[in-house]
Amino acid sequence: MKILLLASGTDIHSVRWANQLSRNGNTVHLCYVSNQKPSMDKFDDNVYLHELKFPAPFGYYLNVYQLKQIIKNIKPDVLNSHYASGYGTLGRLTGYSPYLISVYGGDVYDFPYLSRTNMRIIRKNLKAADSIASTSYAMAQQTSKLIDCRAEDIYITPFGVDIKQFCKRSVNKRDGIVIGSIKKLSPKYGIKYGILAINYLVNNLLAENEKNMKIKYLIYGEGPERSELEQLVKDLNLQNIVEFKGRIPNNLVPQALNQFDIFLGTSVLDSESFGVAVVEAMACEVPVIVTDVDGFKEVVDSGKAGIMVPRKDYEAMAKQIYKLIKDSDLRIKLGKVERDRVLEKYNWINNVREMEDIYSKLITRVKK
């Protein structure tokens, strides 16, 4: 198949989809606006990259002519926009078919409700697509509300993990207990509640004879909230416990996860519609404690494959951290249940094959 993706060059999900589709023998082209150039995570040499002249946000309108010329030259079998907002607009304006929109989260949970104009844009974009794909059932239900369609008619295409790369490994671990998070440092991901949970754990839950226990909270990721979070750590006098590690390339994530004894998913908004980092931790048999946002509920099977606490409830999170610290057998047992869940639902190779099947069905249906 000849596949044209409209997606950010900086997004690890764009990289993963493009690379694996190419490795499966498809011819893959990816178009991105000029202020979203590939950076840390690399595309394979066999993926054809096309930089569109104008940057976002106006580029989603101004790049239509250039994109139409690219489409004319490569004649793709299918066009797939990643995100219903920006690239969904650009894809719609080409008028090309077969056309699939992949929704991501903020584009259907947050963006439409910022203004009436945004709502009109999203509805027009979604209705223009021949089909829609969502990473989770929860987000499919949210998307269906926007255009009055059945959630069952939206394809489910999870961001699975490479189960050979993401697995339990023997590594030189730090002494004591290592707790970790891997997420962009922005308010919707609730990292501050992870920090507050660690503070509550240290000051309210640890017994006197446990005060000398070595505990580290490693936070991987960058974002606009970093300076505020660093100040919070200073205010709470947690500098010896909390470490900000910065952004991590995807190929180094398995090594980092295998340093963790416990993983925290702290998101506070339902636009956290899947939670790839949580799935990656589960694949590495790291017990996860997550908040009750829609995407996490689905991933951990409502608490059967992981521990779930109310969003923003850092005391509840701290109590579950303490429970896992005290019970190493429970950590091992939970990790194995999580791994089985990933093998069943989130094997990346299977997920990409499912996407290829969707493309094939769409092409056949449109050509009839």
BALOBA-1460 file (C-alpha; in Angstrom, 3 decimals):
// residues 368
<rec num="1" residu="m" x="0.000" y="0.000" z="0.000"/>
<rec num="2" residu="k" x="1.017" y="3.596" z="-0.583"/>
<rec num="3" residu="i" x="0.139" y="5.532" z="2.580"/>
<rec num="4" residu="l" x="0.277" y="9.300" z="3.106"/>
<rec num="5" residu="l" x="0.301" y="10.412" z="6.738"/>
<rec num="6" residu="l" x="-0.399" y="14.007" z="7.781"/>
<rec num="7" residu="a" x="1.225" y="14.285" z="11.189"/>
<rec num="8" residu="s" x="3.751" y="16.128" z="13.316"/>
<rec num="9" residu="g" x="7.362" y="15.204" z="12.676"/>
<rec num="10" residu="t" x="8.122" y="15.726" z="16.371"/>
<rec num="11" residu="d" x="5.532" y="13.287" z="17.730"/>
<rec num="12" residu="i" x="6.840" y="9.852" z="18.746"/>
<rec num="13" residu="h" x="3.516" y="8.332" z="17.675"/>
<rec num="14" residu="s" x="4.022" y="9.652" z="14.127"/>
<rec num="15" residu="v" x="7.500" y="8.113" z="14.110"/>
<rec num="16" residu="r" x="6.280" y="4.750" z="15.358"/>
<rec num="17" residu="w" x="3.345" y="4.476" z="12.934"/>
<rec num="18" residu="a" x="5.398" y="5.578" z="9.927"/>
<rec num="19" residu="n" x="8.368" y="3.346" z="10.703"/>
<rec num="20" residu="q" x="6.393" y="0.179" z="11.410"/>
<rec num="21" residu="l" x="4.084" y="0.606" z="8.426"/>
<rec num="22" residu="s" x="7.194" y="1.017" z="6.274"/>
<rec num="23" residu="r" x="8.885" y="-2.037" z="7.818"/>
<rec num="24" residu="n" x="5.764" y="-4.035" z="6.981"/>
<rec num="25" residu="g" x="6.426" y="-3.384" z="3.302"/>
<rec num="26" residu="n" x="4.218" y="-0.359" z="2.688"/>
<rec num="27" residu="t" x="5.387" y="2.806" z="0.929"/>
<rec num="28" residu="v" x="4.968" y="5.510" z="3.549"/>
<rec num="29" residu="h" x="5.032" y="9.274" z="3.019"/>
<rec num="30" residu="l" x="4.655" y="11.774" z="5.867"/>
<rec num="31" residu="c" x="3.840" y="15.471" z="5.492"/>
<rec num="32" residu="y" x="4.361" y="17.895" z="8.365"/>
<rec num="33" residu="v" x="4.171" y="21.670" z="8.813"/>
<rec num="34" residu="s" x="7.482" y="23.513" z="8.966"/>
<rec num="35" residu="n" x="7.511" y="24.157" z="12.720"/>
<rec num="36" residu="q" x="7.065" y="20.446" z="13.501"/>
<rec num="37" residu="k" x="10.279" y="19.060" z="12.011"/>
<rec num="38" residu="p" x="11.602" y="15.649" z="13.124"/>
<rec num="39" residu="s" x="13.898" y="15.986" z="16.128"/>
<rec num="40" residu="m" x="14.865" y="13.453" z="18.790"/>
<rec num="41" residu="d" x="13.081" y="10.319" z="17.576"/>
<rec num="42" residu="k" x="14.168" y="9.308" z="14.086"/>
<rec num="43" residu="f" x="12.242" y="8.148" z="11.050"/>
<rec num="44" residu="d" x="13.569" y="5.192" z="9.075"/>
<rec num="45" residu="d" x="15.357" y="6.006" z="5.819"/>
<rec num="46" residu="n" x="12.570" y="4.289" z="3.865"/>
<rec num="47" residu="v" x="9.966" y="6.780" z="5.111"/>
<rec num="48" residu="y" x="9.546" y="9.668" z="2.656"/>
<rec num="49" residu="l" x="9.359" y="12.998" z="4.501"/>
<rec num="50" residu="h" x="7.767" y="16.135" z="3.030"/>
<rec num="51" residu="e" x="8.066" y="19.470" z="4.819"/>
<rec num="52" residu="l" x="5.181" y="21.819" z="4.119"/>
<rec num="53" residu="k" x="6.178" y="25.452" z="3.700"/>
<rec num="54" residu="f" x="3.970" y="27.240" z="6.209"/>
<rec num="55" residu="p" x="4.053" y="26.653" z="10.003"/>
<rec num="56" residu="a" x="1.083" y="25.909" z="12.246"/>
<rec num="57" residu="p" x="-1.516" y="27.137" z="12.916"/>
<rec num="58" residu="f" x="-2.047" y="29.001" z="9.628"/>
<rec num="59" residu="g" x="-0.200" y="26.299" z="7.748"/>
<rec num="60" residu="y" x="-3.166" y="23.990" z="8.196"/>
<rec num="61" residu="y" x="-4.886" y="26.238" z="5.633"/>
<rec num="62" residu="l" x="-2.014" y="27.754" z="3.643"/>
<rec num="63" residu="n" x="-0.335" y="24.436" z="2.804"/>
<rec num="64" residu="v" x="-3.327" y="23.014" z="0.936"/>
<rec num="65" residu="y" x="-1.993" y="23.792" z="-2.551"/>
<rec num="66" residu="q" x="1.438" y="22.273" z="-1.825"/>
<rec num="67" residu="l" x="-0.156" y="19.194" z="-0.288"/>
<rec num="68" residu="k" x="-2.434" y="18.727" z="-3.292"/>
<rec num="69" residu="q" x="0.646" y="18.764" z="-5.541"/>
<rec num="70" residu="i" x="2.310" y="16.130" z="-3.358"/>
<rec num="71" residu="i" x="-0.827" y="13.990" z="-3.510"/>
<rec num="72" residu="k" x="-0.956" y="14.396" z="-7.293"/>
<rec num="73" residu="n" x="2.638" y="13.217" z="-7.598"/>
<rec num="74" residu="i" x="2.596" y="10.233" z="-5.249"/>
<rec num="75" residu="k" x="-1.035" y="9.096" z="-5.767"/>
<rec num="76" residu="p" x="-1.513" y="7.495" z="-2.308"/>
<rec num="77" residu="d" x="-3.926" y="4.630" z="-1.766"/>
<rec num="78" residu="v" x="-5.053" y="6.262" z="1.475"/>
<rec num="79" residu="l" x="-4.653" y="9.584" z="3.291"/>
<rec num="80" residu="n" x="-4.501" y="9.495" z="7.118"/>
<rec num="81" residu="s" x="-4.567" y="12.656" z="9.258"/>
<rec num="82" residu="h" x="-3.279" y="12.312" z="12.808"/>
<rec num="83" residu="y" x="-5.265" y="14.701" z="15.052"/>
<rec num="84" residu="a" x="-8.725" y="15.842" z="14.022"/>
<rec num="85" residu="s" x="-7.967" y="19.514" z="14.584"/>
<rec num="86" residu="g" x="-4.947" y="20.863" z="12.661"/>
<rec num="87" residu="y" x="-4.038" y="18.020" z="10.322"/>
<rec num="88" residu="g" x="-7.704" y="17.046" z="10.163"/>
<rec num="89" residu="t" x="-8.415" y="20.483" z="8.699"/>
<rec num="90" residu="l" x="-5.573" y="20.198" z="6.202"/>
<rec num="91" residu="g" x="-6.690" y="16.751" z="5.103"/>
<rec num="92" residu="r" x="-10.306" y="17.834" z="4.691"/>
<rec num="93" residu="l" x="-9.349" y="20.796" z="2.515"/>
<rec num="94" residu="t" x="-7.588" y="18.527" z="0.022"/>
<rec num="95" residu="g" x="-10.882" y="16.769" z="-0.690"/>
<rec num="96" residu="y" x="-8.941" y="13.517" z="-1.074"/>
<rec num="97" residu="s" x="-10.451" y="10.077" z="-0.604"/>
<rec num="98" residu="p" x="-9.969" y="7.420" z="0.799"/>
<rec num="99" residu="y" x="-9.455" y="9.543" z="3.911"/>
<rec num="100" residu="l" x="-9.046" y="8.417" z="7.529"/>
<rec num="101" residu="i" x="-8.780" y="10.671" z="10.595"/>
<rec num="102" residu="s" x="-7.034" y="9.320" z="13.696"/>
<rec num="103" residu="v" x="-8.159" y="11.156" z="16.835"/>
<rec num="104" residu="y" x="-5.724" y="11.523" z="19.720"/>
<rec num="105" residu="g" x="-7.404" y="13.060" z="22.768"/>
<rec num="106" residu="g" x="-7.192" y="16.805" z="23.167"/>
<rec num="107" residu="d" x="-8.577" y="17.242" z="19.656"/>
<rec num="108" residu="v" x="-11.947" y="15.752" z="20.676"/>
<rec num="109" residu="y" x="-12.001" y="16.260" z="24.456"/>
<rec num="110" residu="d" x="-10.631" y="19.804" z="24.763"/>
<rec num="111" residu="f" x="-10.279" y="21.704" z="21.460"/>
<rec num="112" residu="p" x="-13.980" y="21.643" z="20.430"/>
<rec num="113" residu="y" x="-15.097" y="23.166" z="23.721"/>
<rec num="114" residu="l" x="-12.805" y="26.186" z="23.587"/>
<rec num="115" residu="s" x="-15.141" y="28.029" z="21.200"/>
<rec num="116" residu="r" x="-18.077" y="27.561" z="18.847"/>
<rec num="117" residu="t" x="-15.704" y="28.025" z="15.930"/>
<rec num="118" residu="n" x="-13.551" y="25.153" z="17.148"/>
<rec num="119" residu="m" x="-16.607" y="22.945" z="17.513"/>
<rec num="120" residu="r" x="-17.662" y="23.704" z="13.929"/>
<rec num="121" residu="i" x="-14.159" y="22.950" z="12.655"/>
<rec num="122" residu="i" x="-13.938" y="19.588" z="14.418"/>
<rec num="123" residu="r" x="-17.393" y="18.522" z="13.285"/>
<rec num="124" residu="k" x="-16.675" y="19.465" z="9.672"/>
<rec num="125" residu="n" x="-13.354" y="17.626" z="9.776"/>
<rec num="126" residu="l" x="-14.767" y="14.443" z="11.278"/>
<rec num="127" residu="k" x="-17.732" y="14.388" z="8.891"/>
<rec num="128" residu="a" x="-15.385" y="14.818" z="5.920"/>
<rec num="129" residu="a" x="-13.492" y="11.626" z="6.755"/>
<rec num="130" residu="d" x="-14.470" y="8.345" z="5.155"/>
<rec num="131" residu="s" x="-13.657" y="6.669" z="8.482"/>
<rec num="132" residu="i" x="-12.375" y="7.578" z="11.951"/>
<rec num="133" residu="a" x="-9.890" y="5.733" z="14.163"/>
<rec num="134" residu="s" x="-9.441" y="6.107" z="17.934"/>
<rec num="135" residu="t" x="-6.813" y="4.736" z="20.301"/>
<rec num="136" residu="s" x="-9.433" y="3.742" z="22.881"/>
<rec num="137" residu="y" x="-13.101" y="2.842" z="23.256"/>
<rec num="138" residu="a" x="-13.566" y="5.726" z="25.683"/>
<rec num="139" residu="m" x="-12.351" y="8.235" z="23.116"/>
<rec num="140" residu="a" x="-14.479" y="6.618" z="20.409"/>
<rec num="141" residu="q" x="-17.522" y="7.306" z="22.586"/>
<rec num="142" residu="q" x="-16.451" y="10.921" z="23.068"/>
<rec num="143" residu="t" x="-15.877" y="11.342" z="19.321"/>
<rec num="144" residu="s" x="-19.271" y="9.859" z="18.494"/>
<rec num="145" residu="k" x="-20.963" y="12.558" z="20.580"/>
<rec num="146" residu="l" x="-19.465" y="15.277" z="18.383"/>
<rec num="147" residu="i" x="-20.934" y="14.036" z="15.113"/>
<rec num="148" residu="d" x="-23.865" y="11.940" z="16.286"/>
<rec num="149" residu="c" x="-22.566" y="8.604" z="15.053"/>
<rec num="150" residu="r" x="-22.269" y="5.228" z="16.760"/>
<rec num="151" residu="a" x="-19.057" y="4.624" z="18.715"/>
<rec num="152" residu="e" x="-19.125" y="1.090" z="17.287"/>
<rec num="153" residu="d" x="-18.554" y="2.569" z="13.818"/>
<rec num="154" residu="i" x="-15.215" y="4.073" z="14.883"/>
<rec num="155" residu="y" x="-12.175" y="1.831" z="14.504"/>
<rec num="156" residu="i" x="-10.050" y="1.150" z="17.612"/>
<rec num="157" residu="t" x="-6.309" y="1.395" z="16.934"/>
<rec num="158" residu="p" x="-4.322" y="1.308" z="20.208"/>
<rec num="159" residu="f" x="-0.790" y="2.650" z="20.603"/>
<rec num="160" residu="g" x="0.617" y="-0.728" z="21.536"/>
<rec num="161" residu="v" x="4.194" y="-1.510" z="22.491"/>
<rec num="162" residu="d" x="6.999" y="-3.583" z="21.029"/>
<rec num="163" residu="i" x="6.776" y="-6.499" z="23.443"/>
<rec num="164" residu="k" x="10.332" y="-7.622" z="22.661"/>
<rec num="165" residu="q" x="11.772" y="-4.197" z="23.409"/>
<rec num="166" residu="f" x="9.508" y="-3.431" z="26.371"/>
<rec num="167" residu="c" x="9.977" y="-6.340" z="28.753"/>
<rec num="168" residu="k" x="11.444" y="-7.129" z="32.150"/>
<rec num="169" residu="r" x="15.256" y="-6.923" z="32.052"/>
<rec num="170" residu="s" x="18.113" y="-7.387" z="34.471"/>
<rec num="171" residu="v" x="19.642" y="-3.963" z="35.090"/>
<rec num="172" residu="n" x="21.897" y="-2.414" z="37.699"/>
<rec num="173" residu="k" x="19.237" y="-0.862" z="39.908"/>
<rec num="174" residu="r" x="19.656" y="1.816" z="42.534"/>
<rec num="175" residu="d" x="19.403" y="0.870" z="46.170"/>
<rec num="176" residu="g" x="16.033" y="1.348" z="47.809"/>
<rec num="177" residu="i" x="12.720" y="2.042" z="46.058"/>
<rec num="178" residu="v" x="12.565" y="3.871" z="42.732"/>
<rec num="179" residu="i" x="9.247" y="5.424" z="41.716"/>
<rec num="180" residu="g" x="8.906" y="6.975" z="38.282"/>
<rec num="181" residu="s" x="6.800" y="8.889" z="35.777"/>
<rec num="182" residu="i" x="7.366" y="9.520" z="32.081"/>
<rec num="183" residu="k" x="5.186" y="12.322" z="30.737"/>
<rec num="184" residu="k" x="5.165" y="15.830" z="29.346"/>
<rec num="185" residu="l" x="5.352" y="18.366" z="32.161"/>
<rec num="186" residu="s" x="2.064" y="20.185" z="31.617"/>
<rec num="187" residu="p" x="-0.936" y="20.630" z="33.945"/>
<rec num="188" residu="k" x="-3.221" y="18.028" z="32.312"/>
<rec num="189" residu="y" x="-0.762" y="15.275" z="33.232"/>
<rec num="190" residu="g" x="-0.872" y="16.089" z="36.942"/>
<rec num="191" residu="i" x="2.799" y="15.518" z="37.774"/>
<rec num="192" residu="k" x="2.430" y="17.815" z="40.774"/>
<rec num="193" residu="y" x="0.098" y="15.256" z="42.355"/>
<rec num="194" residu="g" x="2.831" y="12.649" z="42.068"/>
<rec num="195" residu="i" x="5.175" y="15.021" z="43.905"/>
<rec num="196" residu="l" x="2.519" y="15.721" z="46.548"/>
<rec num="197" residu="a" x="1.977" y="11.971" z="46.954"/>
<rec num="198" residu="i" x="5.692" y="11.465" z="47.591"/>
<rec num="199" residu="n" x="5.629" y="14.296" z="50.114"/>
<rec num="200" residu="y" x="2.643" y="12.734" z="51.913"/>
<rec num="201" residu="l" x="4.333" y="9.321" z="51.861"/>
<rec num="202" residu="v" x="7.551" y="10.623" z="53.400"/>
<rec num="203" residu="n" x="5.960" y="12.864" z="56.021"/>
<rec num="204" residu="n" x="2.787" y="10.984" z="56.967"/>
<rec num="205" residu="l" x="3.073" y="7.279" z="56.157"/>
<rec num="206" residu="l" x="6.622" y="6.104" z="56.737"/>
<rec num="207" residu="a" x="7.181" y="4.824" z="60.259"/>
<rec num="208" residu="e" x="10.147" y="6.109" z="62.271"/>
<rec num="209" residu="n" x="12.199" y="3.015" z="61.483"/>
<rec num="210" residu="e" x="11.473" y="3.562" z="57.761"/>
<rec num="211" residu="k" x="12.561" y="7.197" z="57.604"/>
<rec num="212" residu="n" x="16.045" y="6.226" z="56.402"/>
<rec num="213" residu="m" x="14.666" y="4.146" z="53.530"/>
<rec num="214" residu="k" x="16.134" y="5.254" z="50.207"/>
<rec num="215" residu="i" x="13.298" y="6.494" z="48.001"/>
<rec num="216" residu="k" x="13.669" y="8.219" z="44.646"/>
<rec num="217" residu="y" x="11.008" y="9.706" z="42.389"/>
<rec num="218" residu="l" x="12.392" y="10.042" z="38.853"/>
<rec num="219" residu="i" x="10.431" y="12.279" z="36.487"/>
<rec num="220" residu="y" x="11.207" y="11.979" z="32.768"/>
<rec num="221" residu="g" x="9.817" y="14.607" z="30.420"/>
<rec num="222" residu="e" x="9.917" y="18.283" z="29.533"/>
<rec num="223" residu="g" x="7.207" y="20.891" z="29.331"/>
<rec num="224" residu="p" x="5.922" y="24.313" z="30.347"/>
<rec num="225" residu="e" x="5.327" y="23.314" z="33.968"/>
<rec num="226" residu="r" x="8.910" y="22.270" z="34.734"/>
<rec num="227" residu="s" x="10.035" y="25.404" z="36.604"/>
<rec num="228" residu="e" x="6.850" y="25.429" z="38.690"/>
<rec num="229" residu="l" x="7.305" y="21.756" z="39.580"/>
<rec num="230" residu="e" x="10.957" y="22.297" z="40.482"/>
<rec num="231" residu="q" x="9.909" y="25.112" z="42.805"/>
<rec num="232" residu="l" x="7.313" y="22.838" z="44.412"/>
<rec num="233" residu="v" x="10.021" y="20.261" z="45.088"/>
<rec num="234" residu="k" x="12.175" y="22.942" z="46.741"/>
<rec num="235" residu="d" x="9.262" y="24.249" z="48.805"/>
<rec num="236" residu="l" x="8.590" y="20.715" z="50.074"/>
<rec num="237" residu="n" x="12.298" y="20.076" z="50.686"/>
<rec num="238" residu="l" x="12.257" y="16.993" z="48.447"/>
<rec num="239" residu="q" x="15.397" y="17.776" z="46.427"/>
<rec num="240" residu="n" x="17.090" y="14.602" z="47.691"/>
<rec num="241" residu="i" x="14.161" y="12.452" z="46.586"/>
<rec num="242" residu="v" x="12.697" y="13.958" z="43.393"/>
<rec num="243" residu="e" x="14.885" y="14.141" z="40.274"/>
<rec num="244" residu="f" x="13.929" y="15.773" z="36.971"/>
<rec num="245" residu="k" x="15.591" y="13.742" z="34.224"/>
<rec num="246" residu="g" x="14.447" y="15.683" z="31.137"/>
<rec num="247" residu="r" x="13.118" y="14.267" z="27.905"/>
<rec num="248" residu="i" x="14.139" y="10.717" z="27.088"/>
<rec num="249" residu="p" x="14.447" y="9.192" z="23.581"/>
<rec num="250" residu="n" x="11.980" y="6.370" z="23.032"/>
<rec num="251" residu="n" x="14.727" y="3.783" z="22.527"/>
<rec num="252" residu="l" x="15.997" y="4.447" z="26.075"/>
<rec num="253" residu="v" x="12.589" y="4.200" z="27.759"/>
<rec num="254" residu="p" x="12.749" y="0.402" z="28.402"/>
<rec num="255" residu="q" x="16.026" y="0.825" z="30.275"/>
<rec num="256" residu="a" x="14.551" y="3.638" z="32.384"/>
<rec num="257" residu="l" x="11.382" y="1.678" z="33.156"/>
<rec num="258" residu="n" x="13.385" y="-1.296" z="34.364"/>
<rec num="259" residu="q" x="14.928" y="0.980" z="36.985"/>
<rec num="260" residu="f" x="11.471" y="1.614" z="38.449"/>
<rec num="261" residu="d" x="9.842" y="-0.384" z="41.224"/>
<rec num="262" residu="i" x="6.571" y="1.560" z="40.841"/>
<rec num="263" residu="f" x="5.179" y="3.671" z="37.978"/>
<rec num="264" residu="l" x="2.809" y="6.606" z="38.512"/>
<rec num="265" residu="g" x="0.249" y="7.781" z="35.938"/>
<rec num="266" residu="t" x="-1.028" y="11.048" z="37.393"/>
<rec num="267" residu="s" x="-3.159" y="12.588" z="34.615"/>
<rec num="268" residu="v" x="-6.168" y="14.678" z="35.643"/>
<rec num="269" residu="l" x="-8.145" y="15.093" z="32.383"/>
<rec num="270" residu="d" x="-10.095" y="12.545" z="30.363"/>
<rec num="271" residu="s" x="-8.270" y="13.778" z="27.257"/>
<rec num="272" residu="e" x="-5.550" y="11.425" z="28.505"/>
<rec num="273" residu="s" x="-7.296" y="8.985" z="26.239"/>
<rec num="274" residu="f" x="-4.864" y="6.070" z="26.270"/>
<rec num="275" residu="g" x="-1.604" y="6.332" z="28.242"/>
<rec num="276" residu="v" x="1.225" y="4.816" z="26.209"/>
<rec num="277" residu="a" x="3.797" y="5.224" z="28.977"/>
<rec num="278" residu="v" x="1.543" y="3.258" z="31.330"/>
<rec num="279" residu="v" x="1.286" y="0.417" z="28.807"/>
<rec num="280" residu="e" x="5.067" y="0.471" z="28.358"/>
<rec num="281" residu="a" x="5.539" y="0.173" z="32.130"/>
<rec num="282" residu="m" x="3.037" y="-2.690" z="32.274"/>
<rec num="283" residu="a" x="4.915" y="-4.485" z="29.501"/>
<rec num="284" residu="c" x="8.083" y="-4.231" z="31.626"/>
<rec num="285" residu="e" x="6.184" y="-5.728" z="34.601"/>
<rec num="286" residu="v" x="6.443" y="-2.518" z="36.614"/>
<rec num="287" residu="p" x="3.383" y="-2.189" z="38.889"/>
<rec num="288" residu="v" x="1.405" y="0.904" z="37.925"/>
<rec num="289" residu="i" x="-0.692" y="3.264" z="40.028"/>
<rec num="290" residu="v" x="-2.897" y="5.424" z="37.819"/>
<rec num="291" residu="t" x="-5.679" y="7.961" z="38.161"/>
<rec num="292" residu="d" x="-9.242" y="7.232" z="37.082"/>
<rec num="293" residu="v" x="-9.180" y="9.155" z="33.783"/>
<rec num="294" residu="d" x="-10.930" y="7.421" z="30.892"/>
<rec num="295" residu="g" x="-7.871" y="6.172" z="29.031"/>
<rec num="296" residu="f" x="-6.187" y="4.718" z="32.108"/>
<rec num="297" residu="k" x="-9.372" y="2.916" z="33.181"/>
<rec num="298" residu="e" x="-9.369" y="1.079" z="29.884"/>
<rec num="299" residu="v" x="-5.670" y="0.234" z="29.924"/>
<rec num="300" residu="v" x="-5.660" y="-1.215" z="33.458"/>
<rec num="301" residu="d" x="-9.063" y="-2.865" z="32.962"/>
<rec num="302" residu="s" x="-10.694" y="-0.752" z="35.698"/>
<rec num="303" residu="g" x="-8.061" y="-1.716" z="38.247"/>
<rec num="304" residu="k" x="-7.722" y="-5.442" z="37.478"/>
<rec num="305" residu="a" x="-4.296" y="-4.962" z="35.861"/>
<rec num="306" residu="g" x="-2.908" y="-2.102" z="37.924"/>
<rec num="307" residu="i" x="-3.994" y="0.082" z="40.833"/>
<rec num="308" residu="m" x="-6.419" y="2.948" z="40.235"/>
<rec num="309" residu="v" x="-7.022" y="5.982" z="42.470"/>
<rec num="310" residu="p" x="-9.207" y="9.098" z="42.107"/>
<rec num="311" residu="r" x="-7.578" y="11.853" z="40.061"/>
<rec num="312" residu="k" x="-5.868" y="14.583" z="42.131"/>
<rec num="313" residu="d" x="-6.155" y="12.441" z="45.287"/>
<rec num="314" residu="y" x="-2.487" y="12.398" z="46.227"/>
<rec num="315" residu="e" x="-3.193" y="10.929" z="49.667"/>
<rec num="316" residu="a" x="-4.856" y="7.874" z="48.102"/>
<rec num="317" residu="m" x="-1.944" y="7.565" z="45.688"/>
<rec num="318" residu="a" x="0.563" y="7.809" z="48.538"/>
<rec num="319" residu="k" x="-1.219" y="5.034" z="50.456"/>
<rec num="320" residu="q" x="-1.047" y="2.739" z="47.419"/>
<rec num="321" residu="i" x="2.641" y="3.556" z="46.936"/>
<rec num="322" residu="y" x="3.263" y="2.632" z="50.574"/>
<rec num="323" residu="k" x="1.298" y="-0.593" z="50.149"/>
<rec num="324" residu="l" x="3.500" y="-1.609" z="47.208"/>
<rec num="325" residu="i" x="6.690" y="-0.580" z="48.989"/>
<rec num="326" residu="k" x="5.783" y="-2.877" z="51.888"/>
<rec num="327" residu="d" x="4.746" y="-5.850" z="49.730"/>
<rec num="328" residu="s" x="7.340" y="-6.947" z="47.166"/>
<rec num="329" residu="d" x="5.328" y="-10.091" z="46.366"/>
<rec num="330" residu="l" x="2.362" y="-7.925" z="45.376"/>
<rec num="331" residu="r" x="4.619" y="-5.868" z="43.098"/>
<rec num="332" residu="i" x="5.779" y="-9.021" z="41.327"/>
<rec num="333" residu="k" x="2.257" y="-10.463" z="41.055"/>
<rec num="334" residu="l" x="0.802" y="-7.219" z="39.730"/>
<rec num="335" residu="g" x="3.615" y="-6.864" z="37.192"/>
<rec num="336" residu="k" x="2.889" y="-10.303" z="35.736"/>
<rec num="337" residu="v" x="-0.854" y="-9.572" z="35.442"/>
<rec num="338" residu="e" x="-0.025" y="-6.317" z="33.653"/>
<rec num="339" residu="r" x="2.321" y="-8.035" z="31.210"/>
<rec num="340" residu="d" x="-0.406" y="-10.554" z="30.329"/>
<rec num="341" residu="r" x="-2.825" y="-7.674" z="29.701"/>
<rec num="342" residu="v" x="-0.359" y="-6.060" z="27.291"/>
<rec num="343" residu="l" x="0.274" y="-9.324" z="25.436"/>
<rec num="344" residu="e" x="-3.472" y="-9.758" z="24.972"/>
<rec num="345" residu="k" x="-4.453" y="-6.208" z="23.974"/>
<rec num="346" residu="y" x="-1.462" y="-4.008" z="23.189"/>
<rec num="347" residu="n" x="1.045" y="-5.947" z="21.093"/>
<rec num="348" residu="w" x="2.290" y="-3.244" z="18.704"/>
<rec num="349" residu="i" x="2.865" y="-5.599" z="15.775"/>
<rec num="350" residu="n" x="-0.746" y="-6.776" z="15.982"/>
<rec num="351" residu="n" x="-2.003" y="-3.196" z="16.373"/>
<rec num="352" residu="v" x="-0.216" y="-2.095" z="13.181"/>
<rec num="353" residu="r" x="-1.628" y="-5.065" z="11.269"/>
<rec num="354" residu="e" x="-5.071" y="-4.003" z="12.455"/>
<rec num="355" residu="m" x="-4.410" y="-0.522" z="11.063"/>
<rec num="356" residu="e" x="-3.361" y="-2.023" z="7.725"/>
<rec num="357" residu="d" x="-6.606" y="-4.017" z="7.656"/>
<rec num="358" residu="i" x="-8.536" y="-0.791" z="8.278"/>
<rec num="359" residu="y" x="-6.741" y="0.897" z="5.380"/>
<rec num="360" residu="s" x="-7.535" y="-2.058" z="3.100"/>
<rec num="361" residu="k" x="-11.217" y="-2.101" z="4.067"/>
<rec num="362" residu="l" x="-11.446" y="1.657" z="3.570"/>
<rec num="363" residu="i" x="-9.815" y="1.520" z="0.138"/>
<rec num="364" residu="t" x="-12.121" y="-1.299" z="-0.972"/>
<rec num="365" residu="r" x="-15.235" y="0.455" z="0.338"/>
<rec num="366" residu="v" x="-14.451" y="3.822" z="-1.252"/>
<rec num="367" residu="k" x="-13.583" y="2.316" z="-4.627"/>
<rec num="368" residu="k" x="-16.884" y="0.431" z="-4.879"/>
